[in-house]
Amino acid sequence: MLEHQGVFNLLARGERYGQQWLLKGLKPEFAQKKLYIDLLRKEFDIAMQLHHPNIVGVVSLERVEALGSLCIVEEWIDGVTLQQWLAGKHSLDEKLHVLRQLLTAIKHCHSMQVIHRDLKPSNIMITREGNQVRIIDFGLSDTNSYSSLKAAAGTVHYVAPEILETDGEITAQADIYSLGMIMKDMDLPRRYNNVIDKAVAVDREARFSNIAQVQEAIESARNRNTQKKWLVTAIVAVVMLCLAAFWGGYHFSTKLFRGQTASTARSDFDSEQHRADSLALASDTTLTTMTVAEKGLTVFYPKPGVAVAVSPIAESDAVDLGLSVDWAPCNIGAEHTMGRLMPGAFLRTMPNPYQVLFYGRDYPDSIFVRNQPSLEGSRNDVAMRLWHGRWRLPLNSDFYELTERCQWQYLEPPGDLPGYLVTGSNGNSIFLPLGGFLYDTHYFSIAERGYYWSSSLSPAGINDPKEWALVLDRYMVQIEPHSRLNGFLVRPVIDKRPQK
């Protein structure tokens, strides 16, 4: 099915193995011309280097006879362009959620020495479920591995001035300029104007030099507003307390809101034990070491492809938070006493990563729970498979209960992974570290975000096998769908036994 025709490209939707794919080829008048074939091959070669959940995935370059052209086969994205998305009404948190994903994707491109060169709202897709970002169209992208096919190109209004100079050096700052223009389109509050102005400076030397600086500036602008809100809240609280003291008989308790920063060292931190644990884990050849230099952290994870040595936690160790289920004290693959150094194993809920080609065949391995597709009780429930007994993956409803009925306190203790201390109404607590995630064989967002699988599948159907996950960062806690091919952490739960 033909979807769109550009100047020399055509886009069509195809189906294989029960899944929809996007085919990007050449229009008939260009299909046999070497220059355009080489451009298509270059786009494929560059896109194949990029492995990130916020960048469109490409799988092959092959000739499609029905279109009479060589075609890039890439994932079909059920969504709208950022341009279309911005036409609707969205909160600031929703816009920042999109912007943060966009920044991490561009940061990954630059880490692979790839410059997109054509970032604009129409080249950014937003999925219908979860507002997940996908950067598309690397047709004008460039990398140092190519010495030819480097003509000046881009889209007026978004293209950096230096790209239009035939002899100008193109750096990652060209993408930062385009990003600034996109931020203008997002209609952000005035406190972000300084960030935008610096990103779109005509003089490249006056711009941010890398994406990390843009991320820091955006969060700094957000924090300034948060601090103002907390000041107002504090003033209101003092007034309320004074009124209570005046009228007597009234008692107020402070509730910790999710996302509140509390950089408090853990009281049980033992530097000598921490050092001994590090040495013990460093000698384990089944583990890989990840260093987060800016936070002074060294974290250990099971190597991708290596079978996880799992020691099930006794059911009696489950933590009662006063909820309908009890929660495990640590993640699967984490040593109970070394949780701060080894947050756990990244697990997929599809046993075979290539099962992506057989989406429709995966559902017999799941069952329906409360009229929703779920992995609970199926062989793909990794918690049940690895820890046995009554342990299972949490349902989406279990995550909602955890977020709504518990207090969440963000902790960033020295020497430890940051994360959330989640405390139930009975005073018991668990700690959820921001351990990042695994995509293909690459680690992302360590000490920045935490991703935890539920067993609840997205209701989108067999052509879009996603699963709901709990996603944490310093500023928010949310539940959103993600591809089951990602490697996320797992915090099992156990159903309470009926009262006799």
KACORCOR-V257777 format. One record per pair of residues at least 6 apart in sequence whose C-alpha atoms are under 8 Angstrom apart, sorted by the first residue. I is the first residue (numbers start at 1). GAP is how many residues later the second one is. Records with the same first field share a line. If there is no record, write none. Layout:
# KACORCOR-V257777
I=GAP + GAP
This chain:
# KACORCOR-V257777
1=11 + 12 + 13
2=8 + 9 + 10 + 11
3=7 + 8 + 9 + 10
4=6 + 7 + 8
5=6 + 22
8=18 + 19 + 22
9=15 + 16 + 17 + 18
10=14 + 15 + 16 + 17
11=11 + 12 + 13 + 14
12=10 + 11 + 12
13=7 + 8 + 9 + 10 + 63
14=6 + 7 + 8 + 9
15=6
16=341
17=340 + 341 + 342
18=339 + 340 + 341 + 342 + 445
19=338 + 339 + 340 + 341 + 444
20=55 + 56 + 443
21=52 + 53 + 54 + 55
22=51 + 52 + 53 + 54
23=48 + 49 + 50 + 51
24=47 + 48 + 49 + 50
25=6 + 15 + 42 + 44 + 45 + 46 + 47
26=10 + 11 + 43 + 44 + 45
27=42
28=40 + 41
30=6
31=6 + 37 + 38 + 39
37=33
39=100 + 110
40=31 + 32 + 99
41=20
42=97
43=95 + 96 + 97 + 98
44=14 + 16 + 17 + 28
46=68 + 92 + 95 + 96 + 97
47=10 + 11 + 91
48=9 + 10 + 11
49=63
50=58 + 59 + 62
51=6 + 388 + 389 + 391
52=53 + 56 + 387
53=52 + 81 + 386
54=47 + 48 + 50 + 51 + 78 + 79 + 80 + 81
55=50 + 78 + 79 + 80 + 81
56=18 + 19 + 78 + 79 + 80
57=17 + 18
58=14 + 15 + 16 + 17
59=13 + 14 + 15 + 16
60=12 + 13 + 14
61=9 + 10 + 11 + 12
62=8 + 9 + 10 + 11
63=6 + 7 + 8
64=6 + 7
77=48 + 50
78=49 + 50
79=46 + 47 + 48 + 49
80=45 + 46 + 47 + 48
81=40 + 41 + 42 + 43 + 44 + 45
82=39 + 40 + 41 + 42 + 43 + 44
83=38 + 39
85=41
86=99 + 100
92=96
95=91
98=33 + 34 + 35
100=115
101=31 + 32
102=31 + 32 + 33
103=108 + 112
105=30
106=69 + 105
107=104 + 105
109=6 + 7
110=62
113=30 + 31
114=27 + 28 + 29 + 30
115=26 + 27 + 28 + 56 + 57 + 59 + 60
116=22 + 24 + 25 + 26 + 59
117=23 + 24 + 25 + 36 + 37 + 42 + 57 + 58
118=20 + 22 + 23 + 35 + 36 + 37 + 40 + 41 + 57 + 60
119=39 + 40 + 56 + 59 + 60
120=35 + 38 + 58 + 59 + 62
121=61
123=12 + 13 + 14
124=9 + 10 + 11 + 12
125=8 + 9 + 10 + 11
126=6 + 7 + 8
127=6 + 7
129=351 + 352
130=350 + 351
140=13 + 14
142=8
151=15
152=11 + 12 + 13 + 14
153=10 + 11
154=9
157=24
158=19 + 20 + 23 + 24
159=15 + 18 + 19
160=14 + 15 + 17 + 18 + 42
161=41
162=6 + 7 + 8 + 12
163=6 + 7 + 11
172=37 + 38
173=31 + 34 + 35 + 36 + 37
176=23 + 24 + 31 + 32 + 34 + 35
177=22 + 23 + 24 + 30
178=22
179=20
180=15 + 16 + 17 + 19 + 20
181=15 + 19
183=13
184=12
191=30 + 31
192=26 + 29
195=19 + 22 + 23
198=8 + 9 + 10
199=8 + 9 + 15
200=7
201=6
208=6
241=11
244=6 + 7
255=152
256=151 + 152 + 153
257=150 + 151 + 152
258=149 + 150 + 151 + 152 + 217 + 218 + 219
259=149 + 150 + 151 + 214 + 215 + 216 + 217 + 218
260=148 + 149 + 150 + 214 + 215
261=148 + 149 + 150 + 213
262=147 + 148 + 149 + 150
263=147 + 148 + 149 + 150
264=147 + 148 + 149
265=146 + 147 + 148 + 149
266=147
277=61 + 64
278=63
281=6 + 19
282=7 + 18
286=16 + 17 + 20
287=13 + 14 + 15 + 16
288=12 + 13 + 14 + 15
289=9 + 10 + 11 + 12
290=8 + 9 + 10 + 11
291=6 + 7 + 8
292=6 + 7 + 154 + 155
296=119
297=118 + 119 + 120
298=43
299=42 + 43 + 44 + 118
300=41 + 42 + 43
301=41 + 42 + 43 + 44 + 45
302=6 + 31 + 42 + 43 + 44
304=137
308=25 + 37
309=24
310=22 + 23 + 76 + 77
311=22 + 76
312=20 + 74 + 75 + 76
313=15 + 74
315=74 + 75 + 76 + 179
317=11 + 12
318=8 + 9 + 10 + 11 + 175 + 176
319=7 + 8 + 9 + 10 + 109 + 110 + 111
320=6 + 7 + 104 + 108
321=6 + 85 + 102 + 103 + 104 + 105 + 106 + 107 + 108
322=102 + 103 + 104
323=78 + 79 + 82 + 101
324=74 + 171 + 172
325=73 + 168 + 169 + 170 + 171
326=167 + 168 + 169 + 170
327=103 + 164 + 165 + 166 + 167
328=163 + 164 + 165 + 166
329=7 + 101 + 102
330=6 + 9 + 13 + 14 + 100 + 101 + 161
331=8 + 12 + 13 + 14 + 158 + 159 + 160 + 161
332=12 + 13 + 51 + 157 + 158 + 159 + 160
333=10 + 11 + 12
334=8 + 9 + 10 + 11
335=7 + 9
340=76 + 77 + 93
341=75 + 76
343=90 + 92
344=145 + 146
345=143 + 144 + 145
346=91 + 92 + 141 + 142 + 143 + 144
347=35 + 139 + 140 + 141 + 142 + 143
348=136 + 137 + 138 + 139 + 140
349=31 + 32 + 33 + 135 + 136
350=30 + 134 + 135
351=29
353=132
355=7
356=129
359=103 + 104 + 105 + 106
360=102 + 103
363=99
365=10 + 13 + 14 + 15
366=7 + 8 + 9 + 10 + 11 + 12 + 13 + 14
367=6 + 7 + 8 + 9 + 10 + 11
368=6 + 7
369=7
372=84 + 85 + 87
373=83 + 84 + 85 + 86
374=21 + 81 + 82 + 83
375=6 + 80 + 81 + 82
376=16 + 17 + 19 + 79 + 80
377=7 + 15
379=6
381=11 + 12 + 74
382=10 + 11
383=8 + 9 + 10 + 107 + 109
384=6 + 7 + 8 + 9
390=104 + 105
391=101 + 102 + 103 + 104
392=100 + 101 + 102
393=60 + 61 + 62 + 97 + 98 + 99 + 100
394=59 + 60 + 61 + 97 + 98 + 99
395=59 + 60 + 61
396=58 + 59 + 60 + 72 + 73 + 83
399=55 + 71 + 80
400=79
403=74
405=19 + 20
406=16 + 17 + 18 + 19
407=15 + 16 + 17
408=12 + 13 + 14 + 15
409=11 + 12 + 13
410=8 + 9 + 10 + 11 + 64
411=7 + 8 + 9 + 10
412=6 + 7
417=16 + 17 + 18 + 30
418=15 + 16 + 29 + 30
419=12 + 13 + 14 + 15 + 28 + 31 + 54 + 55
420=11 + 12 + 13
421=8 + 9 + 10 + 11
422=7 + 8 + 9 + 10
423=6 + 7
432=18
433=14 + 17
434=12 + 13 + 14 + 15 + 16 + 17 + 38 + 39
435=10 + 11 + 12 + 13 + 14 + 15 + 16 + 54
436=7 + 8 + 9 + 10 + 11 + 12 + 13 + 14 + 15 + 52
437=6 + 7 + 8 + 9 + 13 + 14 + 49 + 50 + 51 + 52
438=6 + 48 + 49 + 50
439=46 + 47 + 48
440=46
448=25 + 26
449=22 + 23 + 24 + 25
450=20 + 21 + 22 + 23 + 39
451=18 + 19 + 20 + 21 + 37 + 38
452=17 + 18 + 19 + 36 + 37 + 38 + 39
453=14 + 15 + 16 + 17 + 35 + 36 + 37 + 38
454=13 + 14 + 15 + 16 + 36
455=12 + 13
456=11 + 12
457=8 + 9 + 10 + 11
458=6 + 7 + 8 + 9 + 10 + 23
460=6
465=18 + 19
466=15 + 16 + 17 + 18
467=14 + 15 + 16 + 17
468=11 + 12 + 13 + 14
469=10 + 11 + 12 + 13
470=7 + 8 + 9 + 10
471=6 + 7 + 8 + 9
472=6
